Amino acid sequence: MIDQLMILAESGTLASEGVPPAAVGIGVLVILMALLGVTWLTGGAHHRSLDKKSGHTSDSDH
């Protein structure tokens, strides 16, 4: 009985390959880069770099 269960488990793992690890890694990388981009856009560093290029500072706006 146990040997038949082992054979069934082995054939089941071969039949259902699942998602390849490379696809999971690339997907995680894309998600993390998207989160980094959102963080960069909503953070103050992006706006400070734009202020330096245009010559405006937060003190001169007042």
N, CA, C and O atoms as a GROMACS GRO file, in nm:
protein
  248
    1MET      N    1   0.082  -0.120   0.000
    1MET     CA    2   0.000   0.000   0.000
    1MET      C    3   0.086   0.126   0.000
    1MET      O    4   0.060   0.219  -0.076
    2ILE      N    5   0.188   0.129   0.084
    2ILE     CA    6   0.275   0.246   0.092
    2ILE      C    7   0.354   0.262  -0.038
    2ILE      O    8   0.373   0.374  -0.084
    3ASP      N    9   0.399   0.154  -0.098
    3ASP     CA   10   0.475   0.164  -0.222
    3ASP      C   11   0.388   0.218  -0.335
    3ASP      O   12   0.437   0.291  -0.421
    4GLN      N   13   0.260   0.182  -0.338
    4GLN     CA   14   0.170   0.236  -0.439
    4GLN      C   15   0.146   0.385  -0.417
    4GLN      O   16   0.133   0.462  -0.513
    5LEU      N   17   0.141   0.426  -0.291
    5LEU     CA   18   0.124   0.567  -0.259
    5LEU      C   19   0.246   0.647  -0.305
    5LEU      O   20   0.232   0.758  -0.356
    6MET      N   21   0.365   0.591  -0.286
    6MET     CA   22   0.487   0.658  -0.330
    6MET      C   23   0.492   0.670  -0.482
    6MET      O   24   0.534   0.773  -0.535
    7ILE      N   25   0.451   0.567  -0.552
    7ILE     CA   26   0.449   0.571  -0.698
    7ILE      C   27   0.348   0.676  -0.746
    7ILE      O   28   0.375   0.750  -0.841
    8LEU      N   29   0.232   0.682  -0.679
    8LEU     CA   30   0.131   0.781  -0.716
    8LEU      C   31   0.182   0.923  -0.690
    8LEU      O   32   0.157   1.013  -0.770
    9ALA      N   33   0.252   0.943  -0.579
    9ALA     CA   34   0.305   1.075  -0.547
    9ALA      C   35   0.412   1.118  -0.648
    9ALA      O   36   0.415   1.234  -0.689
   10GLU      N   37   0.498   1.026  -0.687
   10GLU     CA   38   0.602   1.057  -0.785
   10GLU      C   39   0.542   1.090  -0.921
   10GLU      O   40   0.587   1.184  -0.988
   11SER      N   41   0.442   1.016  -0.963
   11SER     CA   42   0.381   1.044  -1.093
   11SER      C   43   0.303   1.175  -1.089
   11SER      O   44   0.292   1.244  -1.190
   12GLY      N   45   0.249   1.209  -0.972
   12GLY     CA   46   0.178   1.335  -0.959
   12GLY      C   47   0.270   1.455  -0.968
   12GLY      O   48   0.235   1.557  -1.027
   13THR      N   49   0.388   1.443  -0.908
   13THR     CA   50   0.482   1.556  -0.915
   13THR      C   51   0.538   1.573  -1.056
   13THR      O   52   0.568   1.685  -1.096
   14LEU      N   53   0.552   1.466  -1.129
   14LEU     CA   54   0.600   1.478  -1.267
   14LEU      C   55   0.493   1.536  -1.358
   14LEU      O   56   0.524   1.608  -1.453
   15ALA      N   57   0.367   1.505  -1.331
   15ALA     CA   58   0.258   1.552  -1.417
   15ALA      C   59   0.231   1.701  -1.397
   15ALA      O   60   0.203   1.774  -1.492
   16SER      N   61   0.239   1.745  -1.272
   16SER     CA   62   0.212   1.887  -1.246
   16SER      C   63   0.343   1.959  -1.222
   16SER      O   64   0.397   1.958  -1.111
   17GLU      N   65   0.394   2.021  -1.326
   17GLU     CA   66   0.525   2.085  -1.316
   17GLU      C   67   0.520   2.212  -1.234
   17GLU      O   68   0.615   2.243  -1.163
   18GLY      N   69   0.413   2.286  -1.241
   18GLY     CA   70   0.402   2.410  -1.167
   18GLY      C   71   0.476   2.523  -1.237
   18GLY      O   72   0.512   2.513  -1.354
   19VAL      N   73   0.497   2.630  -1.163
   19VAL     CA   74   0.563   2.748  -1.217
   19VAL      C   75   0.714   2.730  -1.204
   19VAL      O   76   0.762   2.694  -1.096
   20PRO      N   77   0.790   2.754  -1.309
   20PRO     CA   78   0.935   2.740  -1.300
   20PRO      C   79   0.995   2.845  -1.207
   20PRO      O   80   0.947   2.958  -1.201
   21PRO      N   81   1.100   2.809  -1.135
   21PRO     CA   82   1.161   2.904  -1.041
   21PRO      C   83   1.211   3.032  -1.106
   21PRO      O   84   1.210   3.138  -1.044
   22ALA      N   85   1.255   3.025  -1.230
   22ALA     CA   86   1.303   3.145  -1.300
   22ALA      C   87   1.189   3.245  -1.319
   22ALA      O   88   1.211   3.366  -1.306
   23ALA      N   89   1.070   3.197  -1.350
   23ALA     CA   90   0.956   3.287  -1.367
   23ALA      C   91   0.918   3.353  -1.236
   23ALA      O   92   0.880   3.470  -1.234
   24VAL      N   93   0.927   3.278  -1.127
   24VAL     CA   94   0.897   3.335  -0.996
   24VAL      C   95   0.999   3.444  -0.962
   24VAL      O   96   0.962   3.550  -0.912
   25GLY      N   97   1.127   3.417  -0.988
   25GLY     CA   98   1.232   3.514  -0.960
   25GLY      C   99   1.216   3.641  -1.041
   25GLY      O  100   1.232   3.751  -0.988
   26ILE      N  101   1.185   3.627  -1.168
   26ILE     CA  102   1.165   3.745  -1.254
   26ILE      C  103   1.042   3.822  -1.210
   26ILE      O  104   1.042   3.945  -1.209
   27GLY      N  105   0.937   3.752  -1.173
   27GLY     CA  106   0.816   3.818  -1.125
   27GLY      C  107   0.840   3.897  -0.997
   27GLY      O  108   0.792   4.009  -0.983
   28VAL      N  109   0.915   3.838  -0.905
   28VAL     CA  110   0.947   3.908  -0.780
   28VAL      C  111   1.033   4.030  -0.809
   28VAL      O  112   1.013   4.135  -0.748
   29LEU      N  113   1.128   4.018  -0.901
   29LEU     CA  114   1.214   4.131  -0.936
   29LEU      C  115   1.131   4.245  -0.996
   29LEU      O  116   1.153   4.362  -0.962
   30VAL      N  117   1.037   4.213  -1.083
   30VAL     CA  118   0.953   4.315  -1.145
   30VAL      C  119   0.867   4.384  -1.039
   30VAL      O  120   0.851   4.506  -1.041
   31ILE      N  121   0.811   4.307  -0.947
   31ILE     CA  122   0.728   4.366  -0.842
   31ILE      C  123   0.810   4.457  -0.753
   31ILE      O  124   0.766   4.567  -0.719
   32LEU      N  125   0.930   4.413  -0.714
   32LEU     CA  126   1.014   4.496  -0.629
   32LEU      C  127   1.061   4.623  -0.700
   32LEU      O  128   1.069   4.729  -0.638
   33MET      N  129   1.091   4.613  -0.828
   33MET     CA  130   1.130   4.733  -0.903
   33MET      C  131   1.014   4.831  -0.916
   33MET      O  132   1.034   4.952  -0.912
   34ALA      N  133   0.893   4.779  -0.933
   34ALA     CA  134   0.775   4.866  -0.939
   34ALA      C  135   0.753   4.936  -0.805
   34ALA      O  136   0.722   5.055  -0.802
   35LEU      N  137   0.770   4.863  -0.696
   35LEU     CA  138   0.757   4.926  -0.564
   35LEU      C  139   0.865   5.030  -0.542
   35LEU      O  140   0.839   5.135  -0.483
   36LEU      N  141   0.985   5.003  -0.588
   36LEU     CA  142   1.093   5.101  -0.576
   36LEU      C  143   1.061   5.226  -0.657
   36LEU      O  144   1.087   5.337  -0.611
   37GLY      N  145   1.006   5.209  -0.776
   37GLY     CA  146   0.969   5.324  -0.858
   37GLY      C  147   0.860   5.407  -0.795
   37GLY      O  148   0.866   5.530  -0.798
   38VAL      N  149   0.760   5.343  -0.737
   38VAL     CA  150   0.653   5.417  -0.670
   38VAL      C  151   0.708   5.491  -0.549
   38VAL      O  152   0.672   5.606  -0.524
   39THR      N  153   0.796   5.426  -0.475
   39THR     CA  154   0.857   5.490  -0.358
   39THR      C  155   0.941   5.610  -0.400
   39THR      O  156   0.938   5.714  -0.334
   40TRP      N  157   1.014   5.597  -0.509
   40TRP     CA  158   1.099   5.706  -0.556
   40TRP      C  159   1.013   5.824  -0.602
   40TRP      O  160   1.045   5.940  -0.576
   41LEU      N  161   0.902   5.794  -0.673
   41LEU     CA  162   0.817   5.901  -0.723
   41LEU      C  163   0.742   5.974  -0.611
   41LEU      O  164   0.721   6.095  -0.620
   42THR      N  165   0.703   5.902  -0.508
   42THR     CA  166   0.628   5.965  -0.400
   42THR      C  167   0.718   6.021  -0.292
   42THR      O  168   0.670   6.094  -0.205
   43GLY      N  169   0.846   5.989  -0.295
   43GLY     CA  170   0.938   6.041  -0.195
   43GLY      C  171   0.983   6.182  -0.229
   43GLY      O  172   0.957   6.231  -0.339
   44GLY      N  173   1.050   6.247  -0.136
   44GLY     CA  174   1.090   6.385  -0.157
   44GLY      C  175   1.214   6.401  -0.243
   44GLY      O  176   1.237   6.509  -0.295
   45ALA      N  177   1.294   6.296  -0.259
   45ALA     CA  178   1.419   6.308  -0.334
   45ALA      C  179   1.393   6.344  -0.480
   45ALA      O  180   1.468   6.422  -0.540
   46HIS      N  181   1.288   6.289  -0.538
   46HIS     CA  182   1.256   6.318  -0.678
   46HIS      C  183   1.219   6.465  -0.693
   46HIS      O  184   1.262   6.529  -0.789
   47HIS      N  185   1.142   6.518  -0.602
   47HIS     CA  186   1.101   6.658  -0.611
   47HIS      C  187   1.216   6.753  -0.582
   47HIS      O  188   1.223   6.861  -0.641
   48ARG      N  189   1.304   6.714  -0.493
   48ARG     CA  190   1.420   6.800  -0.465
   48ARG      C  191   1.512   6.807  -0.586
   48ARG      O  192   1.570   6.913  -0.614
   49SER      N  193   1.528   6.696  -0.658
   49SER     CA  194   1.613   6.700  -0.777
   49SER      C  195   1.551   6.786  -0.886
   49SER      O  196   1.623   6.851  -0.962
   50LEU      N  197   1.419   6.788  -0.895
   50LEU     CA  198   1.353   6.875  -0.993
   50LEU      C  199   1.367   7.020  -0.953
   50LEU      O  200   1.382   7.107  -1.039
   51ASP      N  201   1.363   7.050  -0.822
   51ASP     CA  202   1.380   7.188  -0.775
   51ASP      C  203   1.520   7.239  -0.806
   51ASP      O  204   1.537   7.356  -0.841
   52LYS      N  205   1.621   7.154  -0.794
   52LYS     CA  206   1.759   7.197  -0.822
   52LYS      C  207   1.776   7.231  -0.970
   52LYS      O  208   1.846   7.325  -1.005
   53LYS      N  209   1.711   7.153  -1.056
   53LYS     CA  210   1.724   7.177  -1.200
   53LYS      C  211   1.654   7.307  -1.241
   53LYS      O  212   1.703   7.378  -1.329
   54SER      N  213   1.542   7.338  -1.179
   54SER     CA  214   1.467   7.456  -1.220
   54SER      C  215   1.510   7.582  -1.145
   54SER      O  216   1.468   7.692  -1.180
   55GLY      N  217   1.593   7.566  -1.043
   55GLY     CA  218   1.642   7.682  -0.971
   55GLY      C  219   1.553   7.728  -0.858
   55GLY      O  220   1.582   7.828  -0.794
   56HIS      N  221   1.444   7.658  -0.833
   56HIS     CA  222   1.353   7.692  -0.723
   56HIS      C  223   1.392   7.614  -0.599
   56HIS      O  224   1.431   7.498  -0.607
   57THR      N  225   1.379   7.679  -0.486
   57THR     CA  226   1.397   7.609  -0.359
   57THR      C  227   1.270   7.626  -0.278
   57THR      O  228   1.184   7.707  -0.312
   58SER      N  229   1.258   7.550  -0.173
   58SER     CA  230   1.138   7.561  -0.091
   58SER      C  231   1.134   7.694  -0.018
   58SER      O  232   1.024   7.740   0.016
   59ASP      N  233   1.251   7.759   0.009
   59ASP     CA  234   1.253   7.889   0.076
   59ASP      C  235   1.210   8.002  -0.015
   59ASP      O  236   1.150   8.099   0.032
   60SER      N  237   1.239   7.992  -0.145
   60SER     CA  238   1.206   8.102  -0.236
   60SER      C  239   1.058   8.103  -0.272
   60SER      O  240   1.009   8.202  -0.327
   61ASP      N  241   0.986   7.996  -0.244
   61ASP     CA  242   0.843   7.992  -0.277
   61ASP      C  243   0.762   8.075  -0.180
   61ASP      O  244   0.649   8.113  -0.213
   62HIS      N  245   0.812   8.106  -0.063
   62HIS     CA  246   0.736   8.180   0.039
   62HIS      C  247   0.737   8.327   0.016
   62HIS      O  248   0.678   8.403   0.093
   0.00000   0.00000   0.00000
